[in-house]
């Protein structure tokens, strides 16, 4: 996985959300594990995994934000929260 191209996922994003593309390098072992996970869990993709991981990390470190919590829960449980 050389570059992440962000395809808008209607479950996670709503019209007011901004999308920012990231380019990151992953260790080969991490990339292989993510690929195997996605193959075994077709309702997940690399974007959803990274969003859930980043949101979960920030929440564990004490960052409190309602939108972040909604994003994390939405990714983890395939939920869509509308205002």
N, C-alpha and C positions, 0 to 999 in steps of 0.2 A: 504494500500500500504506500504509494509515493506521495499522493496528495489527496486531501479530503475535499470532495466537491459536495456542497451541501444541497441535497434535494429536499425541498420543503415537505415536511411530514405534517399532514393536516391534523393528526391526532395530537401532536405536541405543540404546534404553533397556532397562534391566532393572527388575525389581520394586523394587530398593532405591534407584534413582535418584529424586531429587526434580526436579520440573519447575517452572521459574519463568518466568512470562510477562514479556516485555519489550515496551515500547512505544517505538518509535524512529522518527525521521524520517530518510528517505534523500533524497539529492539525486535529482532526476528522472532524470538520466543513468544513475546507478547502478541505480535501480529498473528502468529500461527494459532495461539490459543484463542484469540478473538475470532479468527476465521472458523475454527472448529466449533466454537460456541454458536456462531451465526448459522452454521450448517445444521446444527442440532436443534436450534430454536429459530424457526423461520419468521417469527413475529418480531425478532430483533434484527438490527443492522448495526454497522460500525458507528453510525452517527448517534443512534440511540444509546449504545454502550458508552461512548465517550461523554455524551451529555449527562447520563446518569452518574458516571464516575466522577466527573468534575463537580456536579451539584452535590453529590454525596460527600466528597472530600471537603468542600466549602462548609457544608452543614456540620460535619464532624469537627471542624476547626472553629466553630462558634459563629459563623456568619449567618445572621438571621434575616431573612427576607421572604415575604409571602410569595413573590413570583418564583424565587428559587425553589422554595418548598413545593409549589405546584408543579414546576418542571420536573423535579426529582420524582415526586409521587406519580406524575403522569407517565414518565418514562418507565418506572419500575412496574407499574400496574396497568399500563396501556389505558390510562384514563384521560379524558379531555375535560378541563375545567374552564367554564365560561364565566365571565364576570356578570 
